[in-house]
Amino acid sequence: MIVRPYYGTIPERATLRQNLLQEAGWDVLVTTYNFAQGGDYDRKFFKKMPWAVCTLSNVYYVCSPLSRPAYLMKGTSSRTSKASVTATS
């Protein structure tokens, strides 16, 4: 199983997004909920990925009336191969 992190400054995340989209061999992406629902570029990246699973460690983020977790799994299908593990620090 290949695990990749997703964090960093705006320019660092731009490079990560490009690399992750080109690299086919990773299985799990570890990030924070804030990055997963972050800026436009982060959101667009997460919407493109064929997620099979999204795990949140701090459920109160999802229960918040301001949260938007549904888009993380939008467009998923039964033939997906990537998993997203979202954790907060």
C-alpha atoms as one frame of an Amber mdcrd trajectory, in Angstrom:
protein
   0.000   0.000   0.000   1.393   3.375  -1.014   0.451   6.335   1.196   0.936
   9.942   0.102   0.604  13.100   2.218  -1.256  16.213   1.093  -0.188  19.321
   2.986   1.981  22.401   2.623   1.843  25.946   1.386  -0.277  26.940  -1.609
   2.651  26.532  -4.078   3.710  23.228  -2.465   0.174  21.853  -2.756   0.032
  22.901  -6.413   3.097  20.733  -7.055   1.621  17.887  -4.987  -1.638  17.990
  -6.952   0.197  17.784 -10.247   2.375  14.897  -9.032  -0.544  12.976  -7.512
  -2.608  13.261 -10.686   0.294  11.902 -12.752   1.295   9.156 -10.298  -1.014
   6.167 -10.600   0.441   3.894  -7.930  -0.721   5.479  -4.667  -3.567   4.026
  -2.622  -4.165   6.395   0.308  -4.008  10.172   0.614  -3.602  11.618   4.106
  -4.597  15.240   4.650  -6.570  17.481   6.960 -10.243  18.278   6.644  -9.332
  21.935   6.214  -7.217  21.160   3.149  -9.895  18.828   1.766 -12.469  21.621
   1.808  -9.894  24.400   1.427  -9.347  26.728  -1.515 -10.725  26.361  -5.014
  -7.713  24.438  -6.326  -7.793  21.973  -3.428 -11.549  21.405  -3.809 -11.255
  20.887  -7.571  -8.465  18.371  -7.033 -10.454  16.380  -4.471 -13.542  16.362
  -6.697 -11.497  14.876  -9.577 -10.293  11.874  -7.597 -12.258   8.599  -7.719
 -12.447   8.119  -3.939 -13.545   4.818  -2.484 -13.419   5.893   1.178 -13.271
   9.131   3.132 -12.436   8.810   6.835 -12.728  11.778   9.166 -11.173  11.673
  12.600 -13.037  14.657  14.051 -16.713  14.148  13.357 -17.701  17.545  14.719
 -16.397  19.062  11.471 -18.961  17.058   9.514 -21.778  17.887  11.944 -21.106
  21.600  11.707 -23.754  23.520   9.751 -20.893  25.185   7.856 -19.316  21.936
   6.672 -19.496  20.648   3.112 -18.294  17.028   3.297 -20.652  15.733   0.607
 -18.543  17.081  -2.255 -15.609  14.916  -1.129 -17.447  11.793  -2.247 -19.373
  13.380  -5.146 -19.086  11.428  -8.344 -17.702   8.255  -6.776 -18.387   4.931
  -8.375 -18.079   1.293  -7.398 -14.967   0.940  -9.586 -12.785   3.341  -7.631
  -9.317   2.440  -6.384  -8.108   5.415  -4.357  -8.819   5.972  -0.689  -8.802
   9.269   1.137  -7.981   9.349   4.821  -8.725  12.784   6.177  -7.413  13.572
   9.645  -6.999  16.704  11.669  -4.061  17.520  13.854
